[in-house]
Amino acid sequence: MHILFLLKGLVLGFSIAAPVGPIGVHCIRKTLQCGRVSGLVSGLGAATADLVYGMIAAFGLTFVSRFLLTEQFWLRGVGGLFLIYLGVKTFMSKTHIASHGKISCTSLTRDFITTFFLTMTNPMTILAFAAIFAGLGLSKANGSSVLLVLGVFFGSALWWLVLSEFVTLFRRKVEEKMMKWINRIAGLMVCGFGLVALLSAFWLKDGY
């Protein structure tokens, strides 16, 4: 019976990760520029952050969740500023594709940490998990809720695997000039997400 919660979590995680947001845009660009492993590791950073927030909600860590929700103005603000920084850096990046097809990229550790940090600056994820638990009748941490959260992680990881593999199919067709425009478009999109995050932070502060 508990296995059903794992399967439900798998579907939920895949569905939650699928919409293209700032993390999705970033992972697509990393896959195109640095390969499937970089894109997948970047996505796993986001999936791990979802796992952390899910566990906080599942185990009822009231102090932590209350702190994150109370300080979401600063978290969203910092996240928005970081997105703008990332967007500008992406827009201004100089792409040089060597003759063997490889591009100088950042470390996988940095790829993971970047998306983990960006996802952790959105504490509303806790409310999403709380709503899911309530909808499924899970009022406290037990085997079912833990399996649900683990399912969400694996579902999210599956999406990033599918996305990185799909984008990799087109990577060899991307020329240096095209990659330059991809960087510019991705940079503008990520900056846009950052501005939205900043505006939402100020709306929260002003009580709108």
C-alpha positions in Angstrom: 0.0 0.0 0.0 2.8 2.4 0.9 4.3 1.9 -2.6 1.4 3.9 -4.0 2.7 7.0 -2.2 6.1 6.5 -3.8 4.4 6.3 -7.2 2.2 9.3 -6.5 5.3 11.2 -5.4 7.0 10.2 -8.6 4.2 11.6 -10.7 4.0 14.8 -8.6 7.8 15.4 -8.8 7.8 14.9 -12.5 4.8 17.3 -13.0 6.2 20.0 -10.6 9.6 20.0 -12.3 8.3 20.0 -15.9 7.2 23.6 -16.3 10.0 25.6 -17.7 11.1 28.3 -15.2 14.5 29.8 -14.4 15.9 26.5 -13.3 14.7 24.8 -16.5 16.1 27.6 -18.7 19.5 27.4 -16.9 19.6 23.6 -17.2 18.8 23.6 -20.9 21.6 26.1 -21.5 24.1 24.1 -19.4 23.2 21.0 -21.3 23.7 22.7 -24.7 27.0 24.4 -23.6 28.5 21.7 -21.4 26.8 18.5 -22.1 24.2 16.2 -20.5 26.0 15.6 -17.3 26.2 19.3 -16.5 22.5 19.8 -17.2 21.5 16.7 -15.2 23.6 17.7 -12.2 22.2 21.2 -12.3 18.7 19.7 -12.2 19.6 17.4 -9.4 20.5 20.4 -7.3 16.9 21.6 -7.7 15.5 18.1 -6.9 17.6 18.0 -3.7 16.3 21.3 -2.6 12.8 20.0 -3.1 13.7 17.0 -1.0 14.9 19.2 1.8 11.8 21.3 1.8 9.6 18.2 1.6 11.3 16.6 4.6 10.9 19.8 6.6 7.2 19.8 5.8 6.8 16.0 6.5 8.6 16.1 9.8 6.8 19.2 11.0 9.9 21.3 11.7 7.7 24.2 12.7 10.5 26.5 13.7 12.4 26.1 10.5 9.3 26.4 8.2 8.0 29.4 10.1 11.4 31.1 9.9 11.7 30.4 6.1 8.2 31.7 5.5 8.7 34.7 7.8 11.9 35.6 6.0 10.7 34.9 2.5 11.0 38.6 1.6 14.8 38.4 2.0 15.0 34.9 0.5 13.1 35.9 -2.6 15.1 39.2 -2.8 18.4 37.4 -2.6 17.2 34.7 -5.0 16.0 37.4 -7.4 19.3 39.3 -7.3 21.2 36.1 -7.9 19.0 35.3 -10.9 19.6 38.7 -12.3 23.4 38.2 -11.8 23.2 34.8 -13.4 21.1 36.2 -16.3 23.6 39.0 -16.9 26.5 36.6 -16.7 24.8 34.3 -19.2 24.0 37.1 -21.6 27.5 38.4 -21.5 29.3 35.0 -21.7 31.6 34.5 -24.6 31.1 31.1 -26.1 34.1 29.5 -27.7 33.6 26.0 -29.1 36.9 24.2 -29.6 37.6 22.0 -32.6 36.9 18.8 -30.6 33.5 20.2 -29.6 34.0 20.8 -25.9 33.5 24.1 -24.1 35.2 25.4 -21.0 32.6 25.0 -18.3 32.3 25.4 -14.5 32.6 22.4 -12.2 29.7 20.0 -11.6 29.8 21.0 -7.9 29.1 24.6 -8.8 26.3 23.5 -11.2 24.7 21.6 -8.4 25.1 24.3 -5.7 23.8 27.0 -8.0 20.4 25.4 -8.7 20.2 24.1 -5.1 20.6 27.7 -3.8 18.1 29.1 -6.3 15.4 26.5 -5.4 16.0 27.0 -1.7 15.3 30.7 -2.0 11.6 29.8 -2.7 10.2 28.8 0.7 6.7 28.6 -0.8 7.6 25.1 -1.7 6.9 24.1 2.0 3.3 25.3 1.6 3.0 23.3 -1.6 4.1 20.1 0.3 1.9 20.9 3.2 -1.1 21.2 0.8 -0.2 17.9 -0.8 0.1 16.2 2.6 -3.3 17.6 3.7 -4.9 16.6 0.4 -3.6 13.0 0.8 -4.6 12.9 4.5 -1.1 12.8 5.9 -1.2 14.9 9.1 2.2 13.8 10.5 5.5 12.2 9.4 5.2 8.4 8.8 6.3 5.9 6.2 3.8 7.1 3.7 4.8 10.8 3.8 8.6 9.9 3.6 7.9 7.7 0.6 5.9 10.5 -1.0 8.8 13.0 -0.5 11.3 10.5 -1.9 9.0 9.9 -4.8 8.9 13.6 -5.5 12.7 13.7 -5.6 13.0 10.7 -7.9 10.2 12.1 -10.2 12.0 15.5 -10.4 15.3 13.8 -11.1 13.6 11.7 -13.8 12.4 14.9 -15.5 15.9 16.4 -15.4 17.3 13.2 -16.9 14.7 13.2 -19.7 15.3 17.0 -20.4 19.1 16.7 -20.5 18.9 13.6 -22.8 16.4 15.4 -25.1 18.4 18.6 -25.3 21.6 16.5 -25.9 20.1 15.2 -29.2 20.2 18.8 -30.6 23.6 19.8 -29.0 25.7 18.6 -31.9 23.6 20.8 -34.3 24.3 23.9 -32.3 27.0 26.1 -33.9 29.0 28.7 -32.0 26.9 31.6 -33.5 23.7 29.9 -32.5 25.0 29.3 -29.0 25.7 33.0 -28.7 22.1 33.8 -29.3 20.9 31.0 -27.0 23.0 32.6 -24.3 21.5 36.0 -24.9 17.9 34.7 -25.0 18.5 32.6 -21.9 20.2 35.5 -20.1 17.2 37.8 -20.7 14.7 35.1 -19.6 16.6 34.4 -16.4 16.9 38.2 -15.7 13.1 38.4 -16.2 12.5 35.6 -13.7 14.8 37.5 -11.3 12.8 40.7 -11.7 9.6 38.9 -11.0 11.1 37.4 -7.9 12.2 40.8 -6.7 8.7 42.3 -7.4 7.0 39.5 -5.6 9.2 40.1 -2.6 8.3 43.7 -2.4 4.6 42.9 -2.9 4.9 40.6 0.1 6.5 43.3 2.2 3.8 45.8 1.3 1.1 43.3 2.1 -0.4 43.0 -1.4 
